Amino acid sequence: MNPEEKELFKRSIALAEENNDILRSIQRSMRLQRFMSIIYWVFIIGSAVGAYYLIEPYVNQIKDLY
């Protein structure tokens, strides 16, 4: 292997390692985003259910009036 090929090989390895680091970072941020999205929707749905249970007696009173 001549010096030029060795240099190209070293650059190729360095680029592959850099790409690997970038891809791992992207994957980590996607996992965090997915987790935060799940927490967001659980909070929204939980708030809606909690609000329904909070106003349920008033809704039942209005139903009983009619």
WOJO-V190498 format. One record per backbone hydrogen bond with DSSP energy under -1.0 kcal/mol. NH is the residue of the N-H (numbers start at 1). CO is the residue of the C=O. E is the energy in kcal/mol with one decimal. If there is no record, write none. Layout:
BEGIN
NH;CO;E
NH;CO;E
END
This chain:
BEGIN
6;2;-2.1
7;3;-2.4
8;4;-2.1
9;5;-2.5
10;6;-2.6
11;7;-2.4
12;8;-2.4
13;9;-2.3
14;10;-2.5
15;11;-2.6
16;12;-2.3
17;13;-2.4
18;14;-2.3
19;15;-2.8
20;16;-2.1
21;17;-2.3
22;18;-2.3
23;19;-2.8
24;20;-2.3
25;21;-2.1
26;22;-2.4
27;23;-2.5
28;24;-2.4
29;25;-2.3
30;26;-2.2
31;27;-2.1
32;28;-2.2
33;29;-2.5
34;30;-2.5
35;31;-2.5
36;32;-2.6
37;33;-2.2
38;34;-2.1
39;35;-2.3
40;36;-2.4
41;37;-2.4
42;38;-2.4
43;39;-2.3
44;40;-2.3
45;41;-2.8
46;42;-2.6
47;43;-2.4
48;44;-2.0
49;45;-2.5
50;46;-2.7
51;47;-2.6
52;48;-2.1
53;49;-2.3
54;50;-1.7
55;51;-2.1
56;52;-1.1
59;55;-2.0
60;56;-2.5
61;57;-2.0
62;58;-2.1
63;59;-2.2
64;60;-2.3
65;61;-1.5
66;62;-1.1
END
